[in-house]
Amino acid sequence: MCAKKSQKPKKSNMICGVCGDTAIARNFGAIACEPCKAFFRRYAFKQRWLICATYGKCNITVNTRSYCKKCRIEKCFSIGMRKEIIRTEEERQSKRLLIEENRLKKQKLNECSDSVDSTFNSYPGYL
């Protein structure tokens, strides 16, 4: 098997639209950091049960993002995060299975190509 190349984390110039932290990608339709992505996944469907002590006037930053769940989830929605994109548990499992199947297929292809390469290298006169 081939050795994997070490992957260094990419430095991103994207900023989370919710808290201002460094974001790596779009999550649920908006540019958001990993903590805000996880928060949105947990609270997107619990929105109506959340209460704000300052009547919706909280300032959400990296340091204050855990203080008020109500204002944070509202900011998630205001920057364009969509709860329709959140996968159900069944969808997550089927995606994991598909990824595993594709990984096994790729492994078999790599093993076959490695054996073909070694066969060609064993012939005299092959450069």
PEMOWO-V706107 format. One record per backbone hydrogen bond with DSSP energy under -1.0 kcal/mol. NH is the residue of the N-H (numbers start at 1). CO is the residue of the C=O. If there is no record, write none. Layout:
[[NH | CO] [NH | CO]]
This chain:
[[16 | 21] [17 | 31] [20 | 16] [23 | 14] [27 | 30] [30 | 27] [32 | 25] [37 | 33] [38 | 34] [39 | 35] [40 | 36] [41 | 37] [42 | 38] [43 | 39] [44 | 40] [46 | 43] [49 | 46] [50 | 47] [65 | 61] [67 | 64] [72 | 68] [73 | 69] [74 | 70] [75 | 71] [76 | 72] [77 | 73] [78 | 74] [79 | 75] [80 | 77] [81 | 76] [82 | 28] [85 | 82] [92 | 88] [93 | 89] [94 | 90] [95 | 91] [96 | 92] [97 | 93] [98 | 94] [99 | 95] [100 | 96] [101 | 97] [102 | 98] [103 | 99] [104 | 100] [105 | 101] [106 | 102] [107 | 103] [108 | 104] [109 | 105] [110 | 106] [111 | 107] [112 | 108] [113 | 109] [114 | 110] [115 | 111] [116 | 112] [117 | 113] [118 | 114] [119 | 115] [120 | 116] [121 | 117] [126 | 123]]
